[in-house]
Amino acid sequence: MKNAIRLFPLFLAAALVSAQTRLIGIAFIAPTLDNDSPGQAEAFQETATFAGTVTEMSVYLDSSNSATTVFVGLYSNANGHPKTLLGSGTTVSPVAGQWNTISISPPVAVTAGTAYHIALLGTGGVIGFHDTANGTHSETSSQTNLTSLPGAWTTGQSWSSGPVSAYGSGTPAGGVQVSISPTSATVKQGDNLQFRATVTGTTNTNVSWSVTSGTGTVTQTGLFTAPNLEEADKVQAQSQADLTKTATASVTVPAVGIKVSPASATVPPSGTQQFTATITGTVNQAVNWSEAGKGAVNQSGLYTAPPTGERDTVTATAVASPSPSANARVTVRPVSASACGNTLNWTNSLCQQIAAGALNTAMVNGVNDPNAWTVISRHGEYAQSETECNVPGALSVANGVLTIQVSAASATCGDFNPSTGTPCSGLGSPCPGTFPYTTGDVQWNTFSFKYGVVIYRAQFPVYQTSTWPAIWMLGINCQNSNKYTGDTSLDGCPNIGQSGYNEVDNSEFYGGPSGWGRFNIANPNWTVTDAYASAPVDANYHVFGTVWTPHGMQQFMDDQLQASTTQTVKTDMFLIMQIQTGGAGGTPINSLLPAYLNVDYVKVCNSQYNLSQCESAAATDPNVIFYDDFGGPAQ
């Protein structure tokens, strides 16, 4: 699968009613536009709604479809993956923007409640279809040059994009049948879930809804409301035409849980530390904060240390019954900024204090976010043989500019375990160790986006410094771990080349004038490694823009196209700004240090805007989803 874009209004559109009965799949246009490259198949796991024989399959092709031949098929299931092709069909005259119904051979007998996989393949062009972002399992084939659906499936990359707008129709097994969707679900306490029932074998398709086990409730339209306690419920749909025919769904109502982050912190006397509480299992997200000690904590979770050293406990208690609580340990003692990246990680408030000025409040989705950025305190990536310590003192904000400074100044640092926050992830050594350079690194704290325009005005160091500055994006599955370690393979962040790894180097600089400006994509391997058409070797400010769509990516500098590709990524990403040393950058020329990466502003627009529209948009424009000018216009 190449890419996807959310299109909410299409969700209500449905297929024309077939003369046959839908036995498997969905007959409405799902909200996400997606596509696959010619020759690459994609399979979506589906559970048969009814027993019967599938003789034809229907697939909705988006108006963007350019495939000249479309294949559709049904595969058996083996441990959640497609296995054997049971039946398939082909059309050499696909119609874009419509449902296409294709006869399949041989007909496939399906069993209600059994998992199968609906597979699509386009040749002669890109197949465009609709599926569901962050949905059920789907996967692309390992082969990328198919000319027909393979008899035996081999798995390529896995996604969560089901269901797809495709279904199989045919003759039901006979008699009145009732199915319910979903067949099982987890519903938080106090939350709602809409169930749907389908009746075949009769013209009377009405059902009666009831909760046969548990204390939840369900309306006669199938809307279930979970109780405010942990339990297992059963929701039943009963045919009004034949009272002996029912379908039942299982509902799990989980317990209320709570977690405090960070779980421990060292705070200087009279210093502050922001704690956050995550509540699971209920729609009631209210929490009460308390503190055991001489410090104080407000009801937003902001802890203020007393003027003298001690050990405190900060407690968050969920308001929802039965009111579970979670604690965080606080050590109040004087600390040195040199401990950041060595014994203290980014969660310590001291390690978010930059050398001068402050990372001011950024505008995120129209709302001021005082914690939009995270200052990184750790060693660089061990696997890339980097030689720098990222320290908060290498960052400063003044006159509307964020400055990242790299210096030939040694420091002691290591990395941290993302799960515990304790020193040393175990992925590199020495940890901690003394390294010859200090530099700065910032990333988005929690914000991420998918598809749109990223614009930043920046002044990069000159290539003669042999440093390694970059403004780049990484997949959201690495957003937490990157705060603790520059290396991958921990906390859900895969290695380069492994399924799920996504990286876009919008502006990466290393290797002399010919490489001073690179645009790269890893998805999950390096598929794009392009040099800028005109490298910014003049040490001036330039405006850089990345246009990211479901169909590809373009990199601009001063409105001039520098690189373009049909490759893309289909996951949310977050932004990183940094200067590295060592590795691909080589050994810096110390006589030219310190060197600086200056950033005037960062702006992100959603996919409704093109590059020029985003450039001219005000920070308050609803299509601007992130904006930071670092305190005002550059002086």
C-alpha positions as CSV (number, residue, x, y, z in Angstrom):
1,M,0.0,0.0,0.0
2,K,1.4,3.4,-0.9
3,N,-0.7,6.0,0.7
4,A,-4.0,7.1,2.1
5,I,-6.0,10.3,2.7
6,R,-9.0,10.8,4.9
7,L,-12.2,11.8,3.1
8,F,-15.0,11.9,5.7
9,P,-18.0,12.8,3.5
10,L,-17.7,9.6,1.5
11,F,-18.5,7.4,4.4
12,L,-22.3,7.6,3.8
13,A,-22.3,6.7,0.2
14,A,-23.4,3.1,-0.5
15,A,-23.3,0.6,-3.3
16,L,-26.3,0.0,-5.5
17,V,-28.3,-2.9,-4.2
18,S,-27.3,-6.1,-5.9
19,A,-29.8,-8.8,-7.0
20,Q,-27.7,-11.2,-5.0
21,T,-27.0,-11.2,-1.2
22,R,-23.9,-9.7,0.2
23,L,-22.1,-12.5,2.1
24,I,-18.8,-10.8,3.0
25,G,-17.3,-7.3,3.0
26,I,-18.8,-3.8,3.1
27,A,-21.1,-2.1,0.6
28,F,-20.3,1.5,1.4
29,I,-17.5,3.9,0.4
30,A,-15.0,3.9,3.3
31,P,-13.6,7.2,4.4
32,T,-9.9,6.8,3.3
33,L,-8.7,7.2,-0.3
34,D,-5.8,4.7,-0.8
35,N,-3.9,3.2,-3.7
36,D,-1.3,0.6,-4.6
37,S,1.4,0.7,-7.3
38,P,0.9,-1.4,-10.4
39,G,1.8,-5.0,-9.8
40,Q,1.4,-4.9,-6.1
41,A,-1.6,-6.7,-4.5
42,E,-3.2,-5.8,-1.2
43,A,-5.4,-8.1,0.9
44,F,-7.9,-7.0,3.6
45,Q,-9.1,-9.4,6.3
46,E,-12.9,-9.8,6.4
47,T,-15.3,-12.1,8.3
48,A,-18.1,-13.7,6.3
49,T,-21.4,-12.3,7.4
50,F,-23.5,-15.1,6.0
51,A,-22.9,-18.6,4.8
52,G,-23.4,-19.2,1.1
53,T,-21.6,-19.2,-2.2
54,V,-19.8,-16.1,-3.5
55,T,-20.2,-15.8,-7.3
56,E,-19.3,-12.1,-7.8
57,M,-17.3,-9.4,-6.1
58,S,-17.8,-5.7,-6.2
59,V,-15.1,-3.1,-5.6
60,Y,-15.4,0.7,-5.5
61,L,-12.7,2.4,-7.6
62,D,-11.9,6.0,-6.8
63,S,-12.1,8.6,-9.6
64,S,-8.2,8.8,-9.4
65,N,-7.9,5.1,-10.4
66,S,-5.6,4.7,-13.5
67,A,-5.3,0.9,-13.5
68,T,-6.4,-0.5,-16.8
69,T,-6.9,-4.0,-15.5
70,V,-8.2,-4.8,-12.0
71,F,-8.2,-8.2,-10.3
72,V,-10.2,-9.0,-7.3
73,G,-10.1,-12.3,-5.3
74,L,-10.9,-14.1,-2.1
75,Y,-8.2,-15.9,-0.1
76,S,-8.4,-18.4,2.8
77,N,-7.1,-17.3,6.2
78,A,-4.1,-18.7,8.0
79,N,-3.2,-17.2,11.4
80,G,-4.4,-13.8,10.3
81,H,-2.7,-13.8,6.9
82,P,-4.0,-14.7,3.4
83,K,-3.0,-18.2,2.3
84,T,-4.6,-19.8,-0.8
85,L,-6.6,-18.0,-3.6
86,L,-10.1,-19.5,-3.5
87,G,-11.6,-17.6,-6.4
88,S,-10.9,-14.5,-8.5
89,G,-12.1,-12.3,-11.3
90,T,-10.8,-9.7,-13.7
91,T,-12.0,-6.6,-15.5
92,V,-10.1,-5.0,-18.4
93,S,-12.5,-2.1,-18.5
94,P,-12.7,-0.7,-14.9
95,V,-14.8,2.3,-14.4
96,A,-13.3,5.0,-12.0
97,G,-15.6,6.6,-9.5
98,Q,-18.1,3.7,-9.5
99,W,-18.7,0.3,-8.1
100,N,-17.4,-2.4,-10.4
101,T,-18.9,-5.9,-10.1
102,I,-16.8,-8.8,-11.3
103,S,-17.7,-12.4,-11.7
104,I,-15.3,-14.8,-9.9
105,S,-14.3,-18.3,-10.7
106,P,-14.6,-20.7,-9.2
107,P,-17.5,-19.7,-7.0
108,V,-16.4,-19.7,-3.3
109,A,-18.4,-21.3,-0.5
110,V,-18.0,-19.2,2.7
111,T,-18.9,-19.9,6.2
112,A,-20.5,-17.3,8.5
113,G,-18.1,-16.1,11.1
114,T,-15.0,-17.4,9.3
115,A,-12.2,-15.1,8.3
116,Y,-11.2,-14.6,4.7
117,H,-9.2,-12.0,2.8
118,I,-10.4,-9.7,0.0
119,A,-7.5,-9.0,-2.4
120,L,-7.1,-6.2,-5.0
121,L,-4.5,-5.8,-7.7
122,G,-4.2,-3.2,-10.5
123,T,-1.9,-3.3,-13.6
124,G,-1.3,-0.7,-16.2
125,G,-1.7,2.1,-13.7
126,V,-2.2,2.9,-10.0
127,I,-5.3,1.3,-8.5
128,G,-7.3,3.7,-6.5
129,F,-9.8,2.5,-3.9
130,H,-11.2,3.3,-0.4
131,D,-10.4,1.7,2.9
132,T,-10.3,2.6,6.6
133,A,-7.3,4.3,8.2
134,N,-6.4,2.8,11.7
135,G,-8.8,0.0,11.1
136,T,-8.5,-3.8,10.8
137,H,-5.6,-5.8,9.3
138,S,-4.5,-5.5,5.7
139,E,-1.2,-6.4,4.0
140,T,0.5,-5.9,0.7
141,S,2.1,-8.8,-1.3
142,S,5.8,-9.2,-1.2
143,Q,5.8,-9.3,-5.0
144,T,5.7,-5.9,-6.7
145,N,5.5,-7.0,-10.3
146,L,2.4,-9.3,-10.3
147,T,0.4,-9.7,-13.5
148,S,-2.4,-11.6,-11.7
149,L,-3.3,-12.6,-8.2
150,P,-0.9,-15.3,-6.9
151,G,-2.3,-18.7,-6.0
152,A,-0.3,-18.7,-2.8
153,W,0.1,-15.4,-0.9
154,T,3.4,-14.2,0.5
155,T,3.2,-11.3,2.9
156,G,5.0,-8.0,2.3
157,Q,4.2,-5.0,4.6
158,S,1.3,-5.0,7.1
159,W,-1.1,-2.2,7.7
160,S,-4.3,-1.4,9.6
161,S,-6.4,-0.2,6.7
162,G,-9.4,-2.5,6.7
163,P,-12.2,-2.8,5.8
164,V,-11.9,-2.0,2.1
165,S,-14.9,-0.9,0.0
166,A,-15.4,-4.3,-1.6
167,Y,-17.7,-7.2,-1.0
168,G,-18.6,-10.6,-2.2
169,S,-22.2,-11.5,-3.2
170,G,-23.9,-14.7,-4.0
171,T,-26.5,-17.2,-2.9
172,P,-27.0,-17.5,0.9
173,A,-27.2,-21.0,2.5
174,G,-31.0,-20.7,2.9
175,G,-33.6,-19.7,5.5
176,V,-33.6,-16.6,7.7
177,Q,-30.2,-15.6,8.9
178,V,-29.2,-12.8,11.2
179,S,-25.7,-11.3,11.6
180,I,-24.5,-8.6,14.0
181,S,-21.6,-6.2,13.5
182,P,-19.3,-5.9,15.3
183,T,-19.3,-9.4,16.8
184,S,-17.1,-8.3,19.7
185,A,-15.9,-5.0,21.1
186,T,-14.4,-3.3,24.0
187,V,-16.4,-0.3,25.2
188,K,-15.1,2.1,27.9
189,Q,-17.3,2.7,30.9
190,G,-20.0,5.2,30.0
191,D,-19.2,5.1,26.3
192,N,-21.4,4.2,23.4
193,L,-21.1,1.8,20.4
194,Q,-23.4,1.4,17.5
195,F,-24.3,-2.1,16.5
196,R,-25.8,-3.1,13.2
197,A,-27.8,-6.2,12.3
198,T,-28.3,-7.7,8.8
199,V,-31.2,-10.1,8.0
200,T,-31.4,-12.3,4.9
201,G,-33.9,-14.9,3.7
202,T,-36.9,-12.7,4.3
203,T,-38.4,-9.4,3.3
204,N,-38.9,-8.5,6.9
205,T,-35.4,-7.3,8.0
206,N,-36.4,-5.7,11.3
207,V,-34.8,-6.9,14.5
208,S,-35.4,-6.4,18.2
209,W,-32.4,-5.4,20.3
210,S,-31.7,-6.5,23.9
211,V,-28.8,-6.9,26.4
212,T,-29.1,-10.6,27.5
213,S,-26.2,-10.5,30.0
214,G,-24.8,-7.5,31.9
215,T,-26.1,-4.1,33.0
216,G,-25.4,-2.1,29.9
217,T,-28.3,-0.8,27.8
218,V,-29.2,-0.9,24.1
219,T,-31.7,1.1,22.1
220,Q,-34.0,-0.3,19.4
221,T,-31.6,1.3,16.9
222,G,-28.7,-0.8,18.2
223,L,-26.9,1.9,20.2
224,F,-25.2,0.3,23.2
225,T,-24.2,2.2,26.3
226,A,-21.7,0.7,28.7
227,P,-22.3,0.7,32.4
228,N,-19.9,2.5,34.8
229,L,-18.4,-0.8,36.1
230,E,-16.2,-3.5,34.8
231,E,-18.1,-6.5,33.4
232,A,-18.8,-8.6,30.3
233,D,-22.1,-7.9,28.4
234,K,-24.0,-9.7,25.6
235,V,-25.9,-7.7,23.0
236,Q,-28.5,-9.6,21.0
237,A,-30.3,-8.9,17.7
238,Q,-33.5,-11.0,17.2
239,S,-35.3,-11.4,13.9
240,Q,-38.8,-10.2,14.0
241,A,-39.7,-12.5,11.1
242,D,-38.4,-15.7,12.9
243,L,-38.0,-15.3,16.6
244,T,-35.7,-18.4,16.7
245,K,-33.0,-16.6,14.7
246,T,-30.7,-14.4,16.7
247,A,-27.1,-13.0,16.6
248,T,-25.1,-12.1,19.6
249,A,-22.1,-9.8,20.2
250,S,-19.8,-9.9,23.1
251,V,-18.9,-6.6,24.9
252,T,-16.0,-6.2,27.3
253,V,-16.3,-3.2,29.6
254,P,-12.8,-2.8,31.1
255,A,-11.7,-1.6,34.5
256,V,-10.7,2.0,35.1
257,G,-7.0,2.4,35.0
258,I,-4.6,5.3,35.6
259,K,-0.9,6.0,34.9
260,V,1.2,9.0,35.9
261,S,4.0,10.2,33.7
262,P,6.8,10.6,34.4
263,A,6.9,7.9,37.1
264,S,9.8,9.6,38.8
265,A,11.6,12.9,38.6
266,T,14.4,14.8,40.2
267,V,13.5,18.5,40.7
268,P,15.7,21.2,42.0
269,P,14.5,23.1,45.1
270,S,11.7,25.5,44.2
271,G,11.7,24.0,40.7
272,T,8.7,22.7,38.9
273,Q,7.8,19.4,37.1
274,Q,4.7,18.8,34.9
275,F,3.0,15.5,35.5
276,T,0.3,14.0,33.3
277,A,-2.3,11.3,34.1
278,T,-3.6,8.9,31.5
279,I,-7.0,7.3,32.4
280,T,-8.1,4.2,30.6
281,G,-11.4,2.3,30.6
282,T,-13.8,5.2,31.0
283,V,-15.0,8.3,29.3
284,N,-14.6,10.2,32.6
285,Q,-11.1,11.6,32.3
286,A,-11.3,13.8,35.4
287,V,-8.5,13.4,38.0
288,N,-7.6,14.8,41.4
289,W,-4.0,15.6,42.2
290,S,-2.4,15.4,45.6
291,E,1.0,15.5,47.1
292,A,2.6,13.9,50.2
293,G,5.4,16.2,51.4
294,K,6.2,19.9,51.6
295,G,5.8,20.6,47.9
296,A,2.6,21.4,46.1
297,V,0.7,20.2,43.0
298,N,-2.1,22.0,41.3
299,Q,-5.1,20.4,39.6
300,S,-3.3,20.5,36.3
301,G,-0.6,18.2,37.6
302,L,2.1,20.9,37.9
303,Y,4.3,20.1,40.9
304,T,6.3,22.8,42.7
305,A,9.2,21.7,44.9
306,P,9.8,23.1,48.4
307,P,12.9,25.2,48.9
308,T,14.7,22.4,50.7
309,G,15.6,18.8,49.6
310,E,13.2,15.9,50.4
311,R,11.5,12.9,48.8
312,D,7.8,13.6,47.8
313,T,5.0,11.5,46.3
314,V,2.6,13.0,43.8
315,T,-0.7,11.1,43.4
316,A,-3.3,11.2,40.7
317,T,-6.7,9.7,41.6
318,A,-9.3,9.1,39.0
319,V,-12.7,10.6,39.7
320,A,-14.5,7.7,38.1
321,S,-15.5,4.8,40.4
322,P,-13.8,2.9,41.9
323,S,-11.2,5.8,41.8
324,P,-7.9,4.0,41.2
325,S,-4.8,6.1,41.8
326,A,-1.2,6.1,40.6
327,N,1.9,7.7,42.2
328,A,5.1,9.4,41.0
329,R,8.3,9.6,43.1
330,V,9.9,13.0,43.4
331,T,13.4,13.7,44.6
332,V,14.0,17.3,45.5
333,R,17.7,18.1,45.4
334,P,20.1,20.6,43.7
335,V,21.2,19.4,40.3
336,S,23.6,20.6,37.7
337,A,22.7,21.2,34.1
338,S,25.7,19.0,33.2
339,A,23.6,16.1,34.4
340,C,21.2,16.5,31.5
341,G,21.9,13.7,29.0
342,N,24.1,11.9,31.6
343,T,22.0,11.0,34.6
344,L,18.9,13.2,33.8
345,N,16.7,12.7,30.7
346,W,14.4,15.1,29.0
347,T,11.6,14.6,31.6
348,N,13.5,16.6,34.2
349,S,12.4,20.3,34.1
350,L,16.0,21.4,34.3
351,C,16.7,19.7,31.0
352,Q,14.0,21.7,29.3
353,Q,15.6,25.0,30.3
354,I,17.6,26.3,27.3
355,A,20.5,28.7,27.4
356,A,18.6,31.9,26.7
357,G,15.0,32.8,26.0
358,A,12.4,30.1,26.0
359,L,10.6,27.8,23.5
360,N,7.5,29.9,23.4
361,T,4.0,28.7,23.1
362,A,3.3,27.3,19.6
363,M,-0.1,27.4,17.9
364,V,-1.3,23.7,17.5
365,N,-4.6,23.2,15.8
366,G,-5.6,26.7,16.6
367,V,-4.8,26.4,20.3
368,N,-1.8,27.7,22.2
369,D,0.4,24.7,23.3
370,P,3.1,25.7,25.8
371,N,4.6,22.2,25.6
372,A,4.8,21.8,21.8
373,W,8.5,21.2,21.7
374,T,10.7,18.8,23.7
375,V,14.4,19.5,24.2
376,I,16.4,16.4,23.8
377,S,19.1,15.5,26.4
378,R,21.1,12.5,25.4
379,H,23.9,11.2,23.1
380,G,23.3,11.1,19.3
381,E,22.6,7.8,17.5
382,Y,25.2,5.2,18.4
383,A,24.5,3.1,15.3
384,Q,25.6,6.1,13.1
385,S,28.8,6.6,15.1
386,E,27.8,10.1,16.1
387,T,30.1,12.0,18.4
388,E,27.9,14.6,20.0
389,C,26.0,15.2,23.3
390,N,22.7,16.9,22.9
391,V,22.4,19.4,25.8
392,P,19.8,22.1,26.5
393,G,22.5,24.7,26.8
394,A,23.1,24.5,23.1
395,L,19.7,25.9,22.3
396,S,18.6,29.5,22.6
397,V,15.8,31.8,21.5
398,A,16.3,35.5,20.8
399,N,14.8,38.1,18.5
400,G,12.3,35.6,17.0
401,V,14.9,33.0,16.1
402,L,15.6,29.5,17.5
403,T,19.3,28.9,17.4
404,I,21.0,25.5,17.7
405,Q,24.7,25.7,18.3
406,V,27.3,23.0,17.8
407,S,30.6,23.5,19.7
408,A,33.9,21.7,20.0
409,A,33.3,21.3,23.8
410,S,33.4,17.9,25.4
411,A,30.6,16.6,27.5
412,T,29.5,13.4,29.2
413,C,26.3,11.8,28.1
414,G,24.6,8.5,27.1
415,D,21.1,7.5,26.2
416,F,18.1,6.2,28.2
417,N,15.7,3.3,28.3
418,P,12.4,4.6,26.8
419,S,10.4,2.2,29.1
420,T,11.9,3.2,32.4
421,G,13.8,6.4,31.8
422,T,16.8,5.0,33.4
423,P,20.3,5.6,31.9
424,C,21.5,3.5,29.0
425,S,19.3,1.7,26.6
426,G,21.8,-1.0,26.0
427,L,22.1,-0.2,22.3
428,G,25.4,1.6,22.3
429,S,28.6,2.4,24.3
430,P,30.2,4.1,26.0
431,C,27.1,4.9,28.0
432,P,27.7,7.3,29.6
433,G,30.8,8.4,27.8
434,T,32.7,11.6,27.1
435,F,32.3,12.9,23.6
436,P,34.1,15.9,21.9
437,Y,31.1,17.9,20.7
438,T,28.0,19.5,22.2
439,T,24.9,20.4,20.1
440,G,21.2,20.9,20.3
441,D,18.2,18.8,19.3
442,V,14.4,19.6,19.5
443,Q,11.4,17.6,18.4
444,W,7.6,17.9,18.5
445,N,6.4,16.7,21.9
446,T,3.1,15.1,21.0
447,F,1.9,16.8,17.8
448,S,2.1,14.8,14.5
449,F,0.3,15.0,11.2
450,K,-0.3,13.1,7.9
451,Y,-0.4,14.8,4.5
452,G,0.0,18.5,4.1
453,V,2.7,21.2,3.7
454,V,5.7,21.9,6.0
455,I,7.4,25.2,5.7
456,Y,10.3,26.6,7.6
457,R,12.7,29.5,7.1
458,A,16.2,28.5,8.2
459,Q,19.9,29.3,7.9
460,F,22.1,26.2,7.9
461,P,25.8,26.0,8.7
462,V,28.2,26.2,5.7
463,Y,29.4,22.9,4.3
464,Q,33.0,23.7,5.2
465,T,32.2,23.1,8.9
466,S,31.7,19.3,8.2
467,T,28.8,19.2,10.6
468,W,25.6,17.3,10.0
469,P,22.5,19.6,10.4
470,A,19.0,18.4,9.5
471,I,15.3,19.2,9.7
472,W,13.5,16.0,9.2
473,M,10.5,13.8,10.1
474,L,10.1,10.4,11.7
475,G,7.1,8.1,12.1
476,I,4.9,8.5,15.1
477,N,5.8,5.1,16.4
478,C,9.3,6.5,17.3
479,Q,8.1,9.8,18.8
480,N,8.4,8.6,22.4
481,S,11.6,6.6,22.1
482,N,13.5,9.3,20.2
483,K,13.3,11.5,23.3
484,Y,15.3,8.9,25.2
485,T,17.6,7.3,22.6
486,G,18.7,8.1,19.0
487,D,18.8,4.4,18.2
488,T,15.9,2.3,17.1
489,S,14.4,-1.1,17.9
490,L,13.0,-0.1,21.3
491,D,9.5,1.0,22.5
492,G,7.8,0.1,19.2
493,C,10.2,2.0,17.0
494,P,11.4,-0.4,14.3
495,N,14.9,-0.5,12.7
496,I,15.4,0.9,9.3
497,G,14.3,-1.7,6.8
498,Q,11.8,-3.3,9.2
499,S,8.1,-3.0,8.6
500,G,6.6,0.2,10.0
501,Y,9.8,2.3,9.8
502,N,9.2,5.7,8.1
503,E,11.6,8.6,7.8
504,V,11.6,11.7,5.6
505,D,14.7,13.9,5.5
506,N,13.3,17.2,4.4
507,S,16.6,19.0,4.6
508,E,19.7,17.0,5.5
509,F,23.2,18.4,5.0
510,Y,26.5,16.5,4.9
511,G,29.4,15.5,2.6
512,G,30.6,18.7,1.0
513,P,28.9,21.1,-1.5
514,S,27.5,18.3,-3.7
515,G,25.6,16.9,-0.8
516,W,24.8,20.1,1.0
517,G,21.1,19.7,0.7
518,R,19.5,16.2,0.5
519,F,15.9,14.9,0.4
520,N,15.6,11.2,1.5
521,I,12.7,8.8,2.2
522,A,12.9,5.5,4.1
523,N,9.7,3.4,3.9
524,P,11.0,1.2,5.4
525,N,14.2,1.0,3.3
526,W,15.9,4.0,1.6
527,T,13.7,4.4,-1.6
528,V,14.6,8.0,-2.3
529,T,18.1,9.6,-1.8
530,D,18.1,12.8,-3.9
531,A,20.4,15.8,-3.7
532,Y,18.9,19.2,-3.9
533,A,18.9,20.6,-7.4
534,S,20.6,23.8,-6.1
535,A,22.5,23.3,-2.8
536,P,22.1,26.2,-0.3
537,V,25.9,26.7,0.2
538,D,25.7,30.5,0.6
539,A,25.0,30.5,4.4
540,N,21.9,32.7,3.8
541,Y,18.4,32.2,5.1
542,H,16.1,30.2,2.8
543,V,12.5,29.1,2.9
544,F,12.1,25.4,2.6
545,G,8.8,23.7,1.9
546,T,7.8,20.0,1.8
547,V,4.5,19.1,0.0
548,W,3.3,15.6,1.2
549,T,0.3,14.0,-0.5
550,P,-1.0,10.5,-0.9
551,H,0.6,10.4,-4.3
552,G,4.1,11.6,-3.6
553,M,6.3,14.2,-2.1
554,Q,8.0,17.4,-3.3
555,Q,10.8,19.4,-1.7
556,F,11.1,23.1,-2.5
557,M,13.6,25.9,-1.6
558,D,12.6,29.5,-2.1
559,D,9.7,28.2,-4.2
560,Q,12.0,26.3,-6.5
561,L,11.5,22.5,-6.8
562,Q,14.6,20.7,-5.5
563,A,13.4,17.1,-5.5
564,S,10.2,15.2,-6.4
565,T,9.1,11.6,-6.1
566,T,6.0,9.4,-6.4
567,Q,7.1,7.6,-3.2
568,T,5.3,8.6,0.0
569,V,4.6,7.5,3.5
570,K,1.1,6.8,5.0
571,T,1.7,7.3,8.7
572,D,1.6,10.3,11.0
573,M,5.0,11.9,11.4
574,F,6.7,14.4,13.8
575,L,9.4,17.0,13.1
576,I,13.0,17.0,14.4
577,M,15.5,19.9,14.2
578,Q,19.1,19.2,15.1
579,I,22.9,19.4,14.3
580,Q,24.8,16.1,14.5
581,T,28.5,15.4,14.3
582,G,30.5,12.4,13.2
583,G,29.1,9.5,11.2
584,A,28.1,10.5,7.7
585,G,28.9,14.1,8.5
586,G,32.6,13.3,9.2
587,T,34.8,15.1,11.7
588,P,33.9,18.8,12.2
589,I,36.5,21.5,11.5
590,N,37.0,22.8,15.0
591,S,38.4,26.1,13.8
592,L,35.0,26.9,12.2
593,L,33.1,26.2,15.3
594,P,30.8,27.1,16.9
595,A,28.4,26.9,14.0
596,Y,24.7,27.5,14.1
597,L,21.4,26.3,12.7
598,N,19.0,29.3,12.9
599,V,15.2,28.8,12.5
600,D,12.9,31.8,12.0
601,Y,9.6,29.9,11.9
602,V,7.9,26.6,11.4
603,K,4.5,26.3,9.8
604,V,2.4,23.2,8.9
605,C,-0.8,23.3,6.9
606,N,-3.2,20.5,6.3
607,S,-3.8,18.8,2.9
608,Q,-6.4,21.4,1.9
609,Y,-3.6,23.9,1.1
610,N,-0.9,23.8,-1.5
611,L,2.5,25.3,-1.0
612,S,1.6,28.9,-2.0
613,Q,-1.6,28.9,0.0
614,C,0.3,27.7,3.1
615,E,3.0,30.3,2.6
616,S,0.5,33.1,2.6
617,A,-1.8,31.7,5.4
618,A,-1.9,33.4,8.7
619,A,-1.3,31.6,11.9
620,T,-5.0,31.8,12.8
621,D,-6.1,30.2,9.5
622,P,-8.0,27.0,10.3
623,N,-5.9,25.1,7.8
624,V,-2.7,26.0,9.6
625,I,-2.3,23.1,12.1
626,F,1.1,24.1,13.6
627,Y,2.8,27.5,13.8
628,D,5.8,28.8,15.8
629,D,7.7,32.0,15.1
630,F,9.8,31.7,18.2
631,G,8.5,34.8,19.8
632,G,8.1,37.1,16.9
633,P,9.6,38.2,13.5
634,A,13.3,37.7,13.1
635,Q,15.3,40.8,13.7
